[in-house]
Amino acid sequence: MSQIRTLEKDERDASVVSTRRWWTLTTVALAQLMVVLDSTVVNIALPSAQRDLGFTNGDRQWIITAYSLAFGSLLLLGGRLSDLMGRKRTFIIGLIGFAGASALGGAAGSFGMLVFARALQGAFGALLAPTALAVLTTTFTIPKERARAFGVFGAIAGAGGAVGLLLGGFLTEDFNWRWNLYINVFIAIFAVIGASIFVSHATVHGPRPKLDIPGTVLVSGALFGLVYGFSNAETDGWHAPQTWGMLTGAVVLLVAFVLWQRRAAHPILPLHIVLDRNRGAAYASVLIAGAGMFGIFLFVTYYVQTSLHYSPIQTGIGFLPMIGMLVLAAQLSTNIFLPRFGPKIMVPFGMVLAAVGMAYLTRLNLDSNYASDLLPPLMILGFGIGSIMPASIQTATYGVDREFAGVASALVNTSQQVGGSIGTALLNTLAATAATSYLAAHVPPTAEIAAQAAVHSYAVAYWWGAGFFAFGAILAALLFRRRGQGQSLADEHTGLGEGVAGAVPAEESAAEPPPEHWGQHAVERASVISVEPPAEPSPESAARHRA
C-alpha cells in the first residue's frame, strides 16, 4: 500500500513538473529576447540619441563598446555565479538589474550617464544570459521536450537581432529613442513575475564550492582584451598600439588562465567541458556563426538604408521573412532532423546554406529590388542559421554536470559575443579597404562612384562572410562525432532541473542519450518511478566518473 501511495504522489509531482516546465520556457524566452534585442535595437536609436545629447561621431562607438566590454568580459563570471548562488536568485537579480540599467539609460541627460548605463546593462546581461540558458538546460531533460525548448531558444538567439531592427525602427520613428531602452523594463516585469512563480529554487546539499578568484580575474581580463582589441580595430585600425597590445595581452592572459585551471581546486571553467570533442565543436560553431550573423545584419542594414533608402521600419520588415525561415528551420531541426542525423550533419548543412546565402548577397547592386534580389538570400540565410544555432546550443550544454551548467551556458554566450566582435572588426576593415581601393581606381569621385564603392565594399564583406561559414562547415564536419561513437561525458547526466519539491530525479545510473538518439528515447523519465532503492554504483562506474 505504501508503494502504491508513493507511485500516486510521484505521478502527481511529475505532472506538476511538466506544467511548470513550459511556463519556465516562456519566462526564459522573454529574458533571452530582452538581451538579444538590445544588440540591435540600440543601434537604431544612436543617431537620434546623438542629436539629443550632442556627442560626437568619435564618441558614438562607446555606446556600443561599453556594453560589449562589460558583457563579454563578465560572462563566465556570471555563469559561475548562477552555479554558486542558485539559478532562480541569479536570474531574478539579472532581470531587475538589466531593467534598472535600461531605465537609467533611457533617462540619461548626458553622454557619460548613457555610457555608464550601457556598461551596467552589459554587466547584468552577463549575469542574465548564461543563467537563462542554464535554467533551460537543467529544466528540460526529457528528450522530446528538450528539443522543442531549445528550438524556441535557438530561434530567439538567431532572430532577436532582426526583431530588434523592426522594434527599434518603430520605437524611434513613432515614439522616442529613449523607448528603445525603456522597453526592457516592461519585458523584465513580466519575466520577473514568471521567474518568481515558475522557476523553482534548488536546495544545495553538501559543501558549497568556492569562487575561483584568480581564474575569474584572468579570464575576465582576457575577454576584456579580446573585445576591446577587436572593437578598437574597427576605429583605429589593426596597426594601432591599443589594438595589437590588447589582443596580445588577451592571448597571454588566456594561456595563464588555462594553466591555472589545470591546478585550481575549484576552477571557474573545468577544462573537460571545453575539451569534450562534441562540445568544443559546438562552441566553435557558435563563434563562427556569430561572426557571420553580425556581418549579415550590419551590411545588409547599411545596404537597404543607404543604397535602397529604406526607413528603419521598412528595414525591420524586410528581415521578417528571414526570421520566419529561421524559426521554421529551428523547429524542424530540433524536432525532426537533429534526432535523426545528429549535429555532425545538421551543423555543416546549416553552414553550407549560410555560405550560399552570403554568396548570393554579392549579386546586389544599386538597381536591385527586394523581391527578386534580396528576399531569396535572406530566406536561405534564415534556414541556414536556424539549422546551426539550436543544434549547436543543445550540444554545447548537453551532458554537463548540474553544478557547471551555468558556466557551460556562459561559454555559448561568450562564443557568440567574441565571434561577433571578431566578425564585425574583420568585415568592417575589409569593407573599408575595398571601398578605398574602389574609389582610388575610379577617378574623379562622384556621388554615383561613391554609392558603387559602398555596394562593392558590402560584396567583399559578403564573400568573406561566406568564407567564414564555409570554414565552419568543414570544421564542424571534422570535429563532431559520428552517430554511435559515444557521447559527451558519458558518465555525466542532468537531472530534472531545479524542479519542484518531490520531483523524481533522473536515474543515477543512466546517462542521457545524445541529441542524435533523442528520437529513440522519447519515454518521459520524469514519470518513471522506481519503487526500489537505487543500486550502489559499480567500482568501474565510479572510476569512470572520477576520471
Steps between C-alpha positions, in 0.01 A plus 500: 500500500780741584656432160167575327464830689858588407428429133188720502685785673793480258268499200329817628840660558613409147183662358574821692857502370376457140264799529757725663763419235315675219430811708870499588579492127278805444682686776844406369396596147400849619838546671691375197299723267574803718876439489516417128275791398736743666781418256318668211217708645748748648687529170185636337467760778859628478451782245204642694684467831802676351290797389325516838808471725747672267790252498742463208533226239821388670322465833206312349680166493524499880124452529554158340849427631413566867231232485715254305796534735297441817290224345785312334747517786258397778310216332694213655480664842125543456459136402702378796311724742176337386651163593607623843214732600212300354344557158169644613661765720761588236238510225277746688796720600611510137151595378455779756852633445468499121165677518635758746802572282271535196280750685811695603617512138158607375499789749863598430552874464864481396734288294692380807184381673392309189839327472489407870148359462607294197795354693265416787264334250787290372598389851149387590456351153809287567324373812164448331586340164689190621261452792202494262662226292603309812140508627388356167774236500420371849121525461451310172659156516229295326635464146196607295413790730864608511505508120194726484632731772839543338332555165323802648813624678719457192247680281498797737881502515521513121203722418511747789733734315262533207204551734703775665534680168122497454420599858774763510377661181142511626592645841742757358267626228172497691614571856851599612846344502474462878223241458754267343634468855178541697345203317726268701330606821161372383645172374686452828187553711326204336818291515554570873139401577543179300833421663360553849217255436634238262880482532558271795768539762741212544630405842877455501620200700854456623782754509454801273782541242710813522538764231829476311621860549833474308329318213223760492750787480705330227208403275316831547816691411559279197143544370519876565818517294350298216182707475680833543773406251258403227276800571801732480603343170172625348582864577881530528611215275699181559836680527394720792697419821178469699370239257791260485600574860158401632480191278850387601419553867179301456691203357750509788218510756316215327812281517544587868131423559527154344810419706327613818184300429708183479603537865217699662306322776171665394549602134260753352512303173596132531696428184318172431194708407683659207723206407209265439502456123131558430473791739814668367365468147172658613673799659711551187187484284324763711806728475519469121125543459516809724770652280293438187166613647634837609620553144153423364319747724768769475558518126152408380366776727753745354403394149122530530516831690773681304477342155129413479398785735275289724372649826589321827154343516521383139841353577360303790205377297740390228663260744171335602512220236847414621366475856217276380739263327728497802216405736380231256849354464555504876185298565565255216860456605443436869187285467568300182843533343733522802364184667533317168833631365682654796707822513772358271254530210275787608762759596709464179174500300401831657849643445491410129154657460620817673808513277276470192276778631798730562637430152154577357510843668807595296271539195333808651552833325345847492222381270403190700151458637385329815275222364734347244847592627494539879218275620638164371844527668344620825271196507791267425702661778210471741464128439875452529535683832190325631674170432827607665406674823252264674709191420820669621343638819347164593826317443703765684297457819431127472646264758639765737473444874232718659760680711669630182191563286530877549860532385441260208207719394716811541745355248222499240439872553874569514557319172225699328620831648866446411401372157292812443788725607745319271259496207402865534862618527629286214211564262496875571874522432475297180200699379667834572816390317295383202309830483824701512656291224190534284497879535873518419443299183202708385585868472371763514278400794134583457187424702428209266853363539477532880172307503651226283807488725273439799317215325835352392625512859189317619558229237855449627364461854240248377769291329706491819188415697438212260857392566436501877202270457682272254786462747244431771342224289835324457594541866163373626507201264845403628448561873150374579486129577315258278181346634571205725856612585426576864359810659617805685630396841313172497504463875345839566129567506261780565201483729157650462635845556424709799168330528223518753523320826429134460599487134654168409867533404646332196640155558847523646637216293365607161659764284284722286497392133691724259300738277508269200331227706225716649242371257564146629471599868169680519382337822458773757742425778316725742217247513726197543455401864733265680360320805835350590795685650764598247779253453849586613720604208749244384873561557547533125228765476644692796845493345368631170314781677814603691695498173 
